[in-house]
């Protein structure tokens, strides 16, 4: 009898754990409320940190009570992703059933965050502070700072500018000063003047580098994307062993002088962004405010740079190589 009772208790415990296990969230769930983590440092007021996911695929991130803000695009991916549920010093690796993939406003990769038990894990800026889902937060987009998602100018006139903000608003000095709201269908933006109700059309090119702006009276302007990166010229890739696994680095250098990449390590992806230039055979790469120098080897048509990256315990040298050949 005692053995039967023990078996029944074990079965009930397993069932209770199954019921308690959170169901993976749907895309519609993420667009309700916010994911947030707040704390109050000694001697200071509360610091609020949150993600707001818009139904149209735009995200807004505010950390340190709005001292740092960022916006971009988000996608919910129903595939597993490893994450660290512990600390940097004492990692506890787990696997989430899904993750949120975040991209910069230009569409380039920002990072992937594991989504497990209604919590977003391992934002590099706040690695040990994890964001819990608060569907009934009462958050309003009116509390957010407008972050520019697209920045277009009339070629040759930096003062004739169109700024499209993450919260669906815009500022326009292309033809005259106009404010209002925008909507997008594919690559075509429709701008609505807040004062007159007039509409402006902005058709963006496939590569995102230019746009055709049409005012309500039919006047057209060719706009240039101020943030256009251009074509990729060099791609540096490489890896090294870190304290908690492989450190895989990728950096793409564009002909605009922009360098963008990421470090995949310990179940997370961290941005490696900066700038680059090339003079003759000499290459200068600046990543996270650290400058590196290399020279193109004409015999092999390759260039090697040794990045210094931290693995959570100490600095590690991560050699990356770019092939400039055909």
N, C-alpha and C positions, 0 to 999 in steps of 0.2 A: 504493500500500500504506500509506504514511504517512497519507494522507487517510482511508482506511478505518479505520485504527487510532485516529485522533483522534475519528472519529465514534462508534466503539464505546465509547471512553473516556467521551465526553460522555453517551452513553445510559446507561452504567453509573453515572455520577455522578448523573444525574437519578433513576434507579431507587433509588439509595442514599438520596437525599434524601427520596423518597416513603416509603420504608420507615421512615426515621428520624422522620418527621412523626408527632406524637402523635395517637392516635385520640381523638375527643371522649369525655368521660366520661359514664357513665350515672348515674342517681340512686342506684343501689345502690353505685356506686363511691365517691361522696361520703360515704356513711355508713360507710365503712371508714377507720379511722385518723383523721388530722387533716391540716389544711393549716397549715403553720407556717413561721416565720422567726425565727431566734435570732441574737443578736450579743452581744459582750462589750465595753462601753465601757471605755476606759482607766481603770484604777483601781477598777473595779467588777466584780461577779460577772455571770454571763451573764443576759441578759434573754430570757425565753421569751415568744413571742407565737403564738397559734394559734386556729384555728376548729375546732370540733367540730360536725359535722352529724349529728343524730340521725335514725334511719330514720323517725320519726313526724313529721318536718318542723320540728322545733325546732333552733335553732342556739345555740351558746355561743361567745362570743368573749372571750379573755383576752389583754390586752396588758400589757407591762412587768411580766411575771412575776406577774400577778394583781392589780396595783395598780388596773387598770381592767377591769371585766368587764361584759358585756352579753349578753342573750339575746333571742330572738324567733323568728320563723318564716322558713323558707327554701323557695325553689322553684327548681328547675333549668329554665332556659328555653333551648330549642334555637333561638335566633335570634342573629344577629350583633350585636355591640356594640363600638364603638370605644373604645380605651384608650390610655394613654400608657405606652409601654415604655421611655421615656427618663427624664429628670428634669424638675423644674419649670422649671429654667433652660434646659435643652436637650431639649425634648419630641421624642419619636419615636412618632408616632401609628400604631397598627396596628388591625386589626379581628379580634376573637375570634369563633369560630364559635358560642359559647354564653356564657351568663352566669348568675350566681346572683343572684336577686332576694331581698333581705332585707327583712323587715317587723318593726315593733315589736310588743311583746306585745299591743297593742290592735288590731293588724291594719293600722295606718297604715304607709305606705311609709318605709323607712329608707334603703336605697341599693341600687344594682345594681353588682355587681362582675364584670368580664370574666373569663372562664375560658378560658385558652388555654395549650396545651402543659403541661397539668396544673399550672397556676399561677393563683392568684387575684390580680388586679391592682388597684392604686389604692385601697386603703383610705384615706380622707381623713386619719385619725389618723396613719398611717404610710405616706404617699403613695409614697415611694421604696423601701419595704421590701415585697417581694411574697411571698405565701404559697405555698409549694410543697407538693404532695400527698405525704404520707408514709403510705401505706396500712398499713404494719407498725410503726406508732409505739409500740404497746403502751400507748397512753393509756387511762386508766380514768376514767369519770365521777366516781368517788369523789374524784378530785383537784380537782374543780370546786367553786366556791362556789355554793350554791343561789341562783339569781336569781328573784325573784318575777315570774311571768307574769300572774297574776290576783290581785287584792286585793279581797276582799269584806268588808263589815261589816254588822252588824245596824243598821238605820237608827236613829240616835240614840244608839248605844253603840259608840264607837270601840274599846273593849277586847274586844268580841265580834267576832273577826276570823277570816277564812279566807284563808290564803296558799297559793297553788298555785305550786310551784317548777318551774323548767325541767327539772330532772332527774327528774321524776316523783314527787317527794315533796311533802308538805303539812304545814302547821302549822295547827291549828284550836282556837280558843277560843270558838266560837259557843255551844256547850252546856257543854262542859268541855274541858280541855286534851287534845288528841289529836294524835298524829303518825302518819304512815304513808305510803302510796303512792297515786297516783291513776292512773286511765285515763279516756279520753274517747271518746265515741261521738257525733259530731255536736256538739250543744250540751249534752249530759248527761255530767257527770263522776261517776265512781264512786270514792269514797274508801274505802280499806281501812285500818282501825286496825291499827297494827303490833303492838300488845299483845294485843288480843282477837280480831282477825280480823273484827270487825263492819264493816258497810258503810254508808256515808252516800251519799245521792244529791243532786246539785246540778244543777238544770235551769236553764240560763242563757237569758234572754230573747233574742229575735231581734236586738234592738239592743244587747245586751250590757250594758245599764245595770243590770239587776236579775237576781236568781236565787232560785229556791225551794229551800231547804235542808231535807232530810228526814233526821232522825236515825234510828238503828236501831229505836228504840221508836215511830217514827211522828210524833214531834214535828216541827212545821214552823216555819221561820223565813223571813221575807222579807229577802233580803240586797240591799245596794246596792253597786254596783261603785265602789270609791273612785276608780278612774282613769277613770271615764266622762267623755267629752268633751262629750256632748250634741249638739245640732244645730249645723250650720255657719251662722254669721251673716254673715260677710264672707269673700270670697276675693280676695286681692291677687295680681295677675299682672303681669309686666313683663319686659323684657329690655334688655340693653345689650351693646355690643361689648367683649370682653376681648382680651387679648394673643393668645389661642389659639382664638378663636371666640366665638360667641354665649353670653351668660350669661343663661339663662332661669330666672327665679325665680317660685315659686308658694308662697303662704302662706295657709292656711285658719284662720280665727278661729272658735272654738266658743263656745257660750253658757256653758260652764263656766269660761271665761277662759284656756283652752289655745289656743296658736297653734302650728301645725305646718306644715311645708312642706319644700321642697327647692330646691336650685340645681343645674340641669343645665348642665354646662360641661366642655369638653375631654374628652368621652367618659365622664364620671363624674357621679354624683349625690350631693350632699352635703346633710345635713339642715340646715334652717333652723327651729329650734324655740325656743319661748319662751312668752310670755304676752301678753295684751292686755286692755284695758278701755275702756269708753266712758262718758263723763259728758256728758250733753247732746249736743252736736255734736262734742265733743273726743274724739279717739281716741289712745290711747297703746299702742304696740306695742314689746315688748322681745324682741329676737332676738339669740341668742348674747351675752347680757349687755349689749347696746347698746340704749338706749331711743330711740325715735322718736316724734314727735308729729305729728298731722294733725287736720284739721277736716273734717267732712262738709259738702260743698257742696250746699245744699238745691236749688239750681237744676238741677244735673245729677245729684244723688243719688249722687255719687262722692266718694271720698277718695283722695288720692295721698300716698305715702310714698317718700322717696328713701333706699334702703338703701345702706350703704357696705360693699362686698364686695371681697375681694382676688382678683385674677386670676392670681396667681402671679408678677406683676412689680410691681404697684402697686395701690393702692386704686382701685376704680371705683364710680361712682354708678349704681345700678340703680333707676330709678323703677318703682314698682309701683302699680297702680290697683285699687280695689275698687268694685263697683257695688252700692249698697244699695237700688236701686229694684226694682220688681216684675219 
